C-alpha cells in the first residue's frame, strides 16, 4: 500500500517520520536508518540489526577446525595476499620477483 506524507524540515535539517511509517519499519528511538539519494529522490529503509545478519556468512565459515587451526589458516591467507600484492607492485615497476 502506497503512503504519501508531508513533512517539514527544521532549521537543524531534521524531519519527523510519521508514526505509521515508523511502525511499519519498526523504527524505535535511536534506531538507525539507511538513506539513499538517487535521481533527486530519497529512499529510506530500516538498517538491519545484528540479529538479522546472523548466519549471513555461515556458508563461508571454516568448520570442524580448532581455533588455533583457523587462526593459522587465516594468517596464511593474509600472508599470501600480502605477498601477491607485493609481487604485483614489483611487476608493475618492472622488477622480477621469484614466487
N, C-alpha and C positions, 0 to 999 in steps of 0.2 A: 504494500500500500504506500503510495507516494504521499509525503507530507511536506508542506511548504510553510515556512515560518519567517517572520521578520524579526531581526534583532538589531539593536543599536550598539555601535562601537563606542566605548567610553574613551575619555581623554587618555587613559593608560593603554588603549588598544585592546581592551577586553570586551567579550560579549557574554551574555548569559545564554546557555544552551537550554532550550525549553525542556521542561520536565518529561514530556512524552519521549523525546529523543534520548534523554539521559537514562530513562528506564529501559528503552529498547537496547541501548548499547551497554547497559549495566555500568554507567559512569557514576561511581561513588566519589565522595570527597577525596582529593589527591590522586585519583586515577589518571593515568597518562593516556593521551590520545595521539594518533598519528594524523597529521595534516599533510595533504598532497595538493600542490598547486599545479594545475595543468589546463592549458587553453583558457586562461582567465577564469577558471572555476576552482573552488576549494573543495576538496573531498576530505571527509573526516571519518575515521574509524577507530574503534577501541583498540588500544595496544594490547596484544595478547599478554596474559600474565605468565609467570614462570611455570605454573602448573599446566597450562595449556600447551606449553612447549615440551613438557616431559615426554621422553620417548622419541622425539623427533629425529634423533641421531642414533637410535638404538641399532639400526642396521649397519652402522659403521663402527660400532663398539668392538673392542678386542675382548673376546670372551674366552673363558677356560684358561686363563693365564693368571699367574700371581701378579701382585702389584709391582714387584721387582722386575718381572719379565716385561710387563707393559712399559715401565719406565725405560728399560733398556731398548725396547723396540722403538719407542718414541725418540729417545736420544739418538739412536742410529738414523732414524728418518730425518731428524734435524741436521745431523752431520752430513748426510748425503745431500740434502737440499743446499746447505751452505757450500759444499764442495762443487756441486753442479753450478751454482750461481757464480762462484769464483772462476771456474773453467770458462763459463760463458763470457765473463768480463775480460779474461785474458785473451780469449779467442778474438773478441771484438777489437782488442788492442794489437792483434797480430802476434801474440806470444803463444807459443805451443806449450801446452801443459800435459804431461802424461796422465793417463787415467789411473 
